[in-house]
Amino acid sequence: MGVLEVGDEQSDEGIITALIERWRPETHIIHMRTGEFTITLQDIEVLCDIPIDSDPLVQAGVRQISKSRWRELMFELTGWLSEEGSIKGNSLLRIKALSKHVEILDDIDDDTDEIVVQQRVRLYLHWLFGGTIFPDNTGALLSLDFLLDIRDLDAMGRKAWGAAALSYLYNSLCHASMWNSREFHYYVVPFSLTVLFNWKNISII
């Protein structure tokens, strides 16, 4: 299984809630009546087929990028000049705006310019990373931060996306497990559910 198949997994809010309730932030372990387990880098590497021991993702300075500059970067890297209202805050792209744009794109063929092909690849990768591996807890927004990491398509294959994904998942589960948390992160867990249920073969009774 790869990360593409992970994105097709259907989430179950009941199961997600049960996992979150049994997650212990102190140890990053899920405690069940039949034992305990966690998600490891090996799980991510084997099931999702993304690198875990390459160069780290370093997003230095992304918080200083303005909304207008993000729109310029989107156009430069993906060929899409998003509308003014498509970005929330400074760096969160509305998925509806992206979906609307993708629906009107022409198909790629053998005559398509190489630059356009690369822009489409970045657009798809951004959607994949933001919607599947590093999703926003609302399920309606995509972080623009990862655009900088896919600027160079050759170099991105040497980055430790798996390690970043596991760190993001741990952080999300820790936040969601807090008793006063209003963020149950239902959109974060489809990625982890595949790892948990297909690799660990557990069942919640």
C-alpha positions as CSV (number, residue, x, y, z in Angstrom):
1,M,0.0,0.0,0.0
2,G,1.2,3.6,-0.7
3,V,0.1,7.0,0.3
4,L,-2.3,7.3,-2.6
5,E,-4.3,4.4,-1.3
6,V,-4.2,5.9,2.2
7,G,-6.1,8.9,0.9
8,D,-9.0,6.7,-0.2
9,E,-9.5,5.2,3.3
10,Q,-12.9,6.1,4.8
11,S,-12.7,7.4,8.4
12,D,-15.0,6.2,11.2
13,E,-15.6,8.9,13.8
14,G,-16.4,6.3,16.5
15,I,-13.1,4.5,15.9
16,I,-11.2,7.7,15.8
17,T,-12.8,8.9,19.1
18,A,-11.9,5.5,20.7
19,L,-8.3,5.8,19.6
20,I,-8.0,9.3,20.8
21,E,-9.4,8.5,24.2
22,R,-6.8,5.7,24.6
23,W,-3.9,7.8,23.4
24,R,-1.4,8.7,26.1
25,P,0.6,11.9,25.3
26,E,3.3,11.1,27.8
27,T,4.4,8.0,26.0
28,H,2.8,8.3,22.6
29,I,1.1,4.9,23.1
30,I,-2.5,3.7,22.6
31,H,-3.6,1.6,25.5
32,M,-6.2,-1.1,24.7
33,R,-7.7,-3.8,26.9
34,T,-5.7,-6.4,25.0
35,G,-2.4,-4.5,25.2
36,E,-0.7,-1.4,23.9
37,F,0.8,-0.3,20.7
38,T,1.9,2.8,18.8
39,I,2.6,3.9,15.2
40,T,6.3,3.8,14.3
41,L,8.5,5.1,11.5
42,Q,8.6,1.5,10.1
43,D,4.8,1.5,9.8
44,I,5.0,4.8,7.8
45,E,7.8,3.6,5.5
46,V,6.4,0.1,4.8
47,L,2.7,1.0,4.3
48,C,2.9,4.5,2.9
49,D,6.1,4.1,0.9
50,I,7.5,7.5,1.8
51,P,11.1,8.2,3.0
52,I,11.8,8.4,6.7
53,D,15.6,8.9,6.9
54,S,16.4,11.5,4.4
55,D,16.9,15.3,4.7
56,P,14.6,16.9,7.3
57,L,11.9,19.3,6.3
58,V,12.9,22.8,7.3
59,Q,10.3,25.5,6.9
60,A,12.3,28.4,8.2
61,G,10.7,31.8,7.5
62,V,7.3,30.5,6.2
63,R,5.5,32.5,8.9
64,Q,6.9,35.8,7.5
65,I,5.5,35.2,4.0
66,S,2.5,37.5,3.3
67,K,-0.8,36.4,1.8
68,S,0.0,38.2,-1.5
69,R,3.4,36.5,-1.7
70,W,1.8,33.1,-1.2
71,R,-0.5,33.9,-4.1
72,E,2.6,34.8,-6.2
73,L,4.3,31.5,-5.2
74,M,1.2,29.5,-6.0
75,F,1.2,31.0,-9.5
76,E,4.9,30.5,-9.9
77,L,5.0,26.9,-8.8
78,T,1.6,25.6,-9.9
79,G,0.4,27.9,-12.6
80,W,-2.7,28.9,-10.6
81,L,-3.3,32.5,-9.5
82,S,-5.8,32.0,-6.8
83,E,-8.6,34.4,-6.1
84,E,-8.3,37.0,-3.3
85,G,-10.6,35.2,-0.9
86,S,-9.1,31.7,-1.4
87,I,-6.5,32.1,1.3
88,K,-7.6,32.2,5.0
89,G,-5.2,34.0,7.4
90,N,-1.7,34.1,5.9
91,S,-1.1,30.5,4.7
92,L,-4.3,28.4,4.6
93,L,-5.8,27.6,1.2
94,R,-9.5,26.9,1.0
95,I,-10.0,23.4,-0.5
96,K,-13.1,24.5,-2.4
97,A,-11.2,27.1,-4.3
98,L,-8.6,24.5,-5.3
99,S,-11.2,21.9,-6.3
100,K,-13.0,24.5,-8.4
101,H,-9.7,25.3,-10.2
102,V,-8.8,21.6,-10.8
103,E,-12.2,20.9,-12.4
104,I,-11.5,23.3,-15.3
105,L,-8.0,22.2,-16.0
106,D,-7.2,20.7,-19.4
107,D,-5.9,17.1,-19.6
108,I,-2.1,16.6,-20.0
109,D,-0.9,14.9,-23.1
110,D,2.4,14.3,-25.0
111,D,2.4,17.8,-26.3
112,T,2.0,19.5,-23.0
113,D,4.9,21.8,-22.1
114,E,7.3,20.4,-19.5
115,I,6.9,23.5,-17.3
116,V,3.1,23.0,-17.2
117,V,3.6,19.3,-16.4
118,Q,5.8,20.2,-13.4
119,Q,3.3,22.8,-12.2
120,R,0.5,20.2,-12.3
121,V,2.7,17.8,-10.4
122,R,3.3,20.4,-7.7
123,L,-0.4,21.2,-7.6
124,Y,-1.3,17.5,-7.1
125,L,1.4,17.0,-4.5
126,H,0.3,20.0,-2.5
127,W,-3.2,18.6,-2.5
128,L,-2.0,15.2,-1.5
129,F,0.3,16.4,1.3
130,G,-2.2,19.0,2.7
131,G,-5.2,16.8,2.4
132,T,-3.9,13.3,3.3
133,I,-0.6,13.5,5.2
134,F,-0.7,16.9,6.9
135,P,-4.5,17.7,6.9
136,D,-6.0,20.6,8.7
137,N,-8.4,19.5,11.5
138,T,-11.3,21.2,9.7
139,G,-11.0,19.2,6.5
140,A,-11.6,22.4,4.6
141,L,-8.1,24.0,4.5
142,L,-4.7,23.2,3.1
143,S,-1.5,24.6,4.5
144,L,0.6,26.4,2.0
145,D,3.8,25.9,4.0
146,F,4.8,22.7,2.1
147,L,4.9,24.6,-1.3
148,L,8.4,25.5,-0.5
149,D,9.4,21.9,0.0
150,I,8.1,20.9,-3.4
151,R,9.6,23.7,-5.3
152,D,12.5,21.5,-6.5
153,L,10.8,18.2,-7.6
154,D,14.1,16.4,-7.7
155,A,15.2,17.5,-4.2
156,M,11.8,16.7,-2.6
157,G,12.5,13.0,-3.1
158,R,15.4,13.3,-0.7
159,K,13.3,14.7,2.2
160,A,12.1,12.7,5.2
161,W,8.4,13.1,4.6
162,G,7.6,10.0,6.6
163,A,9.3,11.4,9.7
164,A,7.5,14.7,9.3
165,A,4.2,12.8,8.9
166,L,4.7,10.8,12.1
167,S,5.6,13.9,14.1
168,Y,2.6,15.7,12.8
169,L,0.3,12.8,13.6
170,Y,1.7,12.5,17.2
171,N,1.2,16.2,17.7
172,S,-2.4,16.1,16.4
173,L,-3.3,13.1,18.6
174,C,-1.7,14.8,21.7
175,H,-3.8,17.9,21.1
176,A,-7.0,15.9,20.4
177,S,-6.6,13.7,23.5
178,M,-6.6,16.7,25.9
179,W,-9.7,16.7,28.0
180,N,-10.5,20.3,27.1
181,S,-9.7,20.0,23.4
182,R,-12.4,21.0,20.9
183,E,-10.3,19.7,18.0
184,F,-11.0,16.1,17.5
185,H,-9.0,16.0,14.3
186,Y,-11.2,13.6,12.4
187,Y,-9.5,14.6,9.2
188,V,-6.0,13.8,10.6
189,V,-6.7,10.1,11.4
190,P,-7.6,8.5,8.0
191,F,-3.8,8.5,7.4
192,S,-3.1,6.8,10.7
193,L,-6.1,4.4,10.6
194,T,-4.7,2.6,7.6
195,V,-1.4,2.1,9.4
196,L,-3.1,1.0,12.6
197,F,-5.7,-1.4,11.2
198,N,-3.8,-2.9,8.2
199,W,-0.4,-3.1,9.9
200,K,-1.3,-3.8,13.6
201,N,-4.4,-5.7,12.8
202,I,-6.3,-4.6,15.9
203,S,-10.0,-4.4,16.6
204,I,-11.8,-2.3,19.1
205,I,-14.4,-4.2,21.2
